[in-house]
């Protein structure tokens, strides 16, 4: 069993009624000298002993408070590894102390900036994902909610996104004015988006999802090699890593690639199929086969799940089996998912940042991946990477800082803490 822990910071910044802990990230270049206080090239040194309470005052925090802060400088190193956890033989924070903006601005307890090494990484603007044509089917208001999240992983990648949009299950007629406005907004953000009405306005959710294959295949161009079908709450932390994964498979052959569910019942009931929330990828020859058999598969299947209709069509008309990718995660677990986000694993996809399809009004339950992922702008593939400080404090980058008062071993950290409401385990998933 993993040692009990106190999560002292969640989503990187957590402000408590009586205290505040701040971590500031800066980017540097490598190789860097082995001194403690490394300042990014071209930037001014920050005094580690000044309070710098401006951000807290902007949040209307009631002073005085207990406070500690630390700057982290990122050293970019070509070829650096991305381990599950890295040990640092010093504390993350200095001693907590009481501060007040109206008093001495110099901290009694302070530490020089910490320098952490991470691998060099490509910016989204340099990633060419034009060989993947993405598609989703959703409701107009859900798509609006998803835009900040889509911007994080899809903008400026040259990938195209086609979205089938309806107002609601009860009102499937398109609101062309709102669709045009939203499409224009998404394009302004750098997301190459096309919003369309259903191929058949009488189609329910499962049929609209299945029709994505036909729709996307009709919109392919000379650069398209893959069709990627996702949910409106699918999130890819690294487009670069996703494209590299697809590069392992020959797109000239019929390919069916994706992630299975972590829920035992779903795997038993549906079998080894790609679940859409994790990301479902079809090579063009595979999509062409489904397109040619579209009407027959549409009439033969009675499934209420669109991704199930896709796998049925594949099984009925080809010998192709799923190529499962363990790093594509459906996230079909309930309750507290902090054990997943604090596991140190390197996900290719995350899902269900909205609580579920019917819970989109309860925003307090959402996982703010769009905010958490901002740290990737500084250190790329280090999102959710872990550093362990003096044996008892663990930084899960972008998510939390957890303190283990009795310490925690490397063996314990190699396991995911089972914080979620379990279904039975499924091997090679987040729920092993």
N, C-alpha and C positions, 0 to 999 in steps of 0.2 A: 504494500500500500504506500502511496506517495505521501510524504510528510504534509501535515496541515500547513496552510499558507495564508498570509494576509495579502490580499491584492491592494496595494497602496496607491497604484495609479492604473486606471483603465482607459483604453483608447488613447494611450500616451499621456494625456493630460486629464487629471481629475482634481477638482477643487473642492475641498472639504470645508465645513463650517469654520473650523479652527486652524486649518493648516493648508499648505500648498507645496507641492513638489513639482519642479519644472525641469524638463530636459530640452535643450535647444540643440538642433542639428545644423552643422555647417558642412559644406563640401570642400574637399581639398584635392590635390593632385598627388600622384605617386611617382617614384618612391618618396616617402617622407622621412625626414630625419627622426631618430629615435628619442627625441626629447618629448616631455610631457605636454608642453603648450605649443601645439601646431596650429597655425593660423592659415586659412585659405589664401592662396595667392591673389593679390589685388584687393584684399579686404583689410579693414582696420582691426587691430587686436581688440578683443573685448576684455574689459577688466573683470576677472572672475569674482572679485570681492565687492562689486557694486550690486545693490539690491535689484535694480531693473524690474520694478513692480508695475510698469505701464500696462502690461497685458492684464494683470489682475485688476487694476483700477478700471480698465475698460469693461470688465465683467461685473462691476459694482460689488466687489468683495468687501465685506465688512472687516476693517482693520481695528486693532492689531491681529496678526495671525502668526502661526508657527510656519516657518518657511525654510526651504533649502533649494538650491539650484545648482545645475552643472551643465556646462557646454560640452558638446561632443563634436569633434572634428572628424570627418570621414576621409580616410586615405584610400584613394582608388588604386588598386594594384592589379595589373594584368595577370590573369591566370589564378588569382586568389580563389580559394575554395569557399564553399558556402556550407559550413558544417551545421549540424543540428544545434549545437551549443558550443560556445567558446568561453573558456575560463579566463577571467581577468583578476589578477591578484591585488586588488585594491577595492575599496568601497565605491559604490556608484555616487553616493551623495555625502557631503560633509554633514556635520551635526546640525540637526534642526534647531532654529532659534526664532525668537519672537521679533517681528519687524513691524514697522509703522512708517508710512511714507513721509510723515511729518518730522521724523527724527533722523538720526545719523544714517546717511545713505550707504555707509560702508558696512559690509557684513563682518561679524566677528569670526565666523567660521566659513571658510571658503576653500575650494580646491581648484587647481589649474585645469584647463580643458582636457578632456579625455580624447585620445586618438584611437579610432577603431578602423581596422583594415577591412575593406570590402572589394569585391571584384569590379573591374570596369564594366560598364553597361551601356547599351545603345539607348538613345532617346526614342520616344515613339515616332518622332518625325523622321528618324532614319530607318525605321522598320518598314519593310515592304510586305504588306499582307494582302496585296491585290489578287493573289491566287485563291483567296477564300471569299466566297459570297455568303454572307450571314443572312439568316432569316428568323423572324419570330412572329407569333400571333398573340395579340393581347388586346386589352381595352384601352381606350384613349386616355383615360385618367391615370391608369397604371403606367403607360408609356411616359407620360409627363413626369411622373414621380421618378422614373428610372433614368431620365436624361443625365443628371449629374454623375451617376454611376457609369453609364455608357461612355460618357466623355472621358472618364479616367482610363479606360482600356481600349477604346475604339477610335477616338479622335486622332486625326493626322497619321493614320496607319495605312491609308490607301485601300483599306477593305471597305466593301460596300455592304450596306444593311438594307434589307427589304422587310417591311413590317405590314402584316395584315392587321387592320384596325377596325374595331366596332365600338359603338358607344357602350353597350352592355349586352348581356345575353338576351335580354328582353327587347332591346332596340338595336338591331344589327344594321340599320341603314347608316351609311357613313355621314359624318358631319364634315363635308368637304372644306368648309371655311376653317374650322379648327385644325383639320389635318394639314392644310396648306401652311397655316401659321406655324404649327409645330415642326413640320418638315423644314421650313425656312430657318427656324431657330436652331435646329440640330445641325443643319448644314453650316450655319454661321459659326458653330462651335468646332467645326472640323470633322463632323461625323457625316460621312457620305450616305445619306438616308433617302429612301423612297418609301412613302406611306401609300398603301393601296387598300381598296375595299376587297372583301372576300370574292373569290372566284364565283361563288354561289351564295347569295345573301341568306339562303335557308340553312347553310351549313352550321352545325353546332361547333363547339370548341374543338372536339377531336377531329372532325372533318376539316376544319380550317387548318389545323396543325398539319394533317396529312397532306393537304393541298399545297403546303409550302414547298414540297419537293418538286411538284410540277411547275409552280410559279418560279422558283429559283432557277430551275433548269432552263426555263424559257428566257430568263434574263442573264444567262451566262454570256461571257465575252471571251476573246481569245486568250486572256490571261487566267481565266478561271480554271482551277484544278480541283477545288473542293467546295462542297456546299456544307455550311455549318448551321445547324438548327439549334437555337437556344431559347431559354425562357427570358422574360423581362427582368428576372432577378438572378440571372447568371452573371458571374463576374470572373474575368480572366486577369490575374495580377500581372502577367507578363505576356504581351503579344509576341515578343521575341521568342520566349520559350515555347509558346504554343505552336508557332510556325516551325520551330526546330523539331518539335515532336512530330508534326505531320510530315516533315521532310524525311522521316525514317520509313515512310510507306510510299510505294509506287502508285502515283495517281492515275497511271495509264491502265491499271487493273481495277476490277471491282473491289472496292474497299468499304468496310463498315466499321467505323472506329468510334469509341465512346467510353463512358464510365457507367458502371452498374450502381445499383442502390446500396446503401449501407444497412437497409432494413431487411431483415431475414425474410419476413413474410412477402415482401415485394419481389425478392429474388426467386423464392419458391413459386409464387403465383405467376409472375411474368417471365421468368427464366433469365438467361444471360443476354440481356438486351441493353442498348444504350438508352439511358434516361436523359430526356431533353434538358433538364436543368443543369446537368453536369456538362453538357455539350455533346451533340451528336453530329458526326462528320461522315459525309458520303463523297467518295470520289465521283468524278463526272460519269464514268461508265456505269457506276452503281445507280446514280440518279437517272441516267438514261434508261436503264432497265425498268425502274419504278415508273418513270414517265410513260413508257410504252405499255405497261400493264396497269396504268393508273385506274381506269374505269373498272376493270375486272377486280382489282384489289379493293377498291372503294365499295363495290357491291357485295363482295364476299365477306368482308370483315364486319363484325358487329361490336368491335371494341369501343369502349368509351374513352380510351387514351390514345392520343395521336401518335406518340412514339411507339406504342404497341402495334398500331396499324402499319407503321413503317417496317418493323421487324417481321410482322406477318407476311407482308408483301415480298420481302427479301427471301424468307424461308420458302414461300410458295413457288417462287420463280427463279431461284438460284441455289447454289450450294455454299454460298458465302456465310461465314459465321462472324460473330462479333470479335473484333480485336479490342480487348478491354485495356484501358489505360488507367491504372490505379490512381494516378495524380489528378484525374478528372473526378470531381466530387459532387455527388447529388445532394449530400447533406440531409439525408432523411432521418435525422435524429431530432428529438424534441428537448425542451428544457434548456438548461444552461450549457452553452456550447463553448465555454471558455477553455475547456480541456483540449478542444480542437485547435483553437487559435493560439494556445500556449504550448502546442506540441513540438514546435520547431520544424515541422514538416514543410515541404516546399510545394504548395498546391499549384496545379495548372489551372484549376477552376474552383470556384466556390459558388454556393447556391443558397437560396432561401434567406438572403439578407432581409427580405420582407418575411414576416412571421410565417405566412402561407398565403395561398391565393385569396382566402376569404378574410384575412386579417389585415388588409392593407390600410385600414383606418387607424390602427394602433401603432403609430409611429414610434412610440417609446420602446416597442419591442424590436425595432429594426436594428440590424448591425450596420453602423455607419461606415461601410467599406470605402465610400468615396472620400471620407475624411482620413480614415486610417491609412489609406493607400498613398496619401500625400508624401509620406516619408520616402516612397520609391523615387520621387523626383530628386532626392539627395543621394540615395544609395542603391537604386535599381532593384536587383534581385534580393536585397536584404530585407524585403517586406516579410514580417513574421519570423525573421532570423532571431536567434537567442544569444544573449551574453549573460554569463553567470559571474556575479561579483562577490568575492570573498566568501563563496560557498553558500550564502543564504539569500541573495537577492538576484532575481532573474528578470532581465528585460526581454520581453517578447515584442520585437520592434513593430511599432504601429498599433499595438493592442494594449499591452499592460506592463506594469512593473509589479512583480509579486515578491513578497518577503516570506521566507521559510524560517521561523524563529529557531527551530531545532536543526536547521541545515537540510540539505538535500543532496543525494549522491548522484553521480553521473549515470549509474544504472537506473535510478528512479527517473531521471530526466529523459532517458531513452524511451520511456513509456508515456503514452498519452493518459492524462488524468481523466478518469471516467466521470465527468461532471454532468453529462447529458442523461436524459431519461432514456434508458436503453431499450432498443429492440435487441433481439438476439444478435450476436456478433456475425459479421460476414468477413471472411479473410480478404486481405489485400484492399481494405478500405479504411476510412477513418474510424470504423467501429470493428477492430479486429478481435 
